Structure formats: C-alpha cells, structure tokens
Amino acid sequence: MATVKLWTDAEVESNPRAKAIFDDIRVVRKSDFVNNFWRALANQSELLERTWASIKQVMFTPSTLDPLTKELIYIAVSTANGCSYCVHSHTAAARAKGMTDTQYAEFLAIAGMASETNALANAMQIPVDTEFMVSS
C-alpha cells in the first residue's frame, strides 16, 4: 500500500501543473496510461515536474545508447537498489521496446553473474589492478 495518495485523473484535471505533466507523459510515451509512480509524485508538483524533466531527458532524448539498452541499465540498477516497482515498470518498458525472452534470459544471466562476482570481489577485498585504474 502506498504511503501517499495516488491521484486520479479527475484530481489531476483540477491541478494545472499536474495536468500539464500528465499530458506530456501521455504524448512522450504515446499512451493514455499514466502509472502509479507519477500519480504518487502528483502530491508534490515541483517534484513531479523535476522528475519528469529528468526522466524525459535521460530516457527519451536520443543519445548514443539505444532505448532498450537504457531500459536494461535501469532494470539492473533497480534490481541492485531493491526497487520492485522499478524492476517491473522498466521490464515492461523494455518488452515494449522490443526485448525478447532470449534477451531477457541473457540479461538475467549477466546480472546474476555480476552480482556473484561482485560479492566475491568484495568479500575477498581484492585490490584493483593498476591496468584497470581509470585516470582523466
């Protein structure tokens, strides 16, 4: 259960700031669906605006990373942070962007392997090889 109110479309309609963001979400995502994350953020118009602007810039603006790769990274970070909502949301987004079952299985294998080897390296406190050190 949410710790904040999830705004209905009727409530959003009565708030011009929230309505503008929800309208933009629908246009950018090419969908009438606005998920519960945005409905929760509608409680704080400034937070809603700032978060949507950042998400739009990072996830929807064309860049050197393709949209599916961005979603896979989002799923990996969400998994590491234990955000079940984000894992589900971005897995659905990845599927909508063309992720196949085979790609998802490969992603899970890589994420699982990285988790295992990260835990081993952390447990053994292995020093980083000088060849891997990045300098600017």
N, C-alpha and C positions, 0 to 999 in steps of 0.2 A: 504494500500500500504506500502511495506517495506521501511525503511529508508536507507537500504543498498542494494547493488547489490546481487541478488541471482544467484550464479554461475551455469552455465550449465555444463553438463557432458563434453563437449568439453573443456571448460575452466579448469575444474578440471584435465583433462588429461594432460594439459600443465604445471601443477604445481605438482612436485613430492611429496611434503609434503601433500598437499590436497588429491592427488590421493591415497596415502597410507592409509590415514584415511578413505576415502570413500570406498576403497576396504575392509578395516577391518569392517566398518559398515555393508557392504553387507554380509560379511562372518558371523559375530556375529549374525546379525538379520535374516540370512538365507533368504534374499530378495534382489532383484535388486533395490528396491525403496530406495532412499535417500531423506528424506523430506527437506522442506524449511528451517527448523531450522539450519541444518548442511550446507545447501547451503549459508545461510547468514553468518555463522561463518567462512566459507572458505575465507572471506575477510581478516581474521587475522589468519594465520597458527598456531601461538602459542596458541591462544585462542581455535581454533578448536581442536588441539591436547590435550590440558589440559582438556577441557570439555569432549571430547570423553573418555579420560582415566578415568576420574571421573565417568561418567555415566556407563561405562563398568564395573568398579569395584563395584559400588553400586547396579546397576540394573541387571547385568548379571552374576556376580560371585555368585555361590551357597552359600547360607547362611541359617540362622535359619528361615528367612522369605521366604515363597514361592513367586514365581514370580507374581502371581495375587495379593497377599497382598501388595507387593511393588507398583504395579500399582495403587491400590486403595488408598494407602497413598499418592502417587504422585498426584492423582486426587484431593484428599481432600486439600492438600497444595496449589495446583494450583488454586483451587476454592477460598480458603482464600486469595490468593495473586491476584486474579482477572486476571489470565493469561488464556484467552480464548483459545489461541493456544495450551497450555499445557493440558488444560482440554480435548480438542478434541483429541489431539495426544495420550494421555495416556488412554482415554476411548477406543479408537480404539485398543490400545495395550492390555488393559485389556480384551476386547472382543476376541482378538486373542489368549489370554492365557486362554480362557475358561469361562470368566464371562458370566453368563446367565442374561436374562432380570429380573428374580426374584432376583438374587444377586444385580443387579444394582439398582432395586427399594429399596431393603433393605439398600444398601449403601446410597442412596439419603435420605432415612428416617433418618438414623443415622446422616448424615452430617447436615441435616436440623435441627434436634433436638439439636445437639451440638452447632450449630450457635445460635439457640434461647436461650438455657440455658446459653451459654457464654455471650450473650448480657445482659441477665437478671442479672447474677452474676456481670458483670462489671458495669452495671447501679446502682446496689444496693451496690457496693463495699463491698461485703460480705467477712469478714475475713476468711482466710483458717483455718480449724480445725487443731489443733495440731496433731491429729491422721493421717492427710494426709501429714504432712511435711516429706519430704524425707531427710535423712541425709546419708552422705557417710562414 
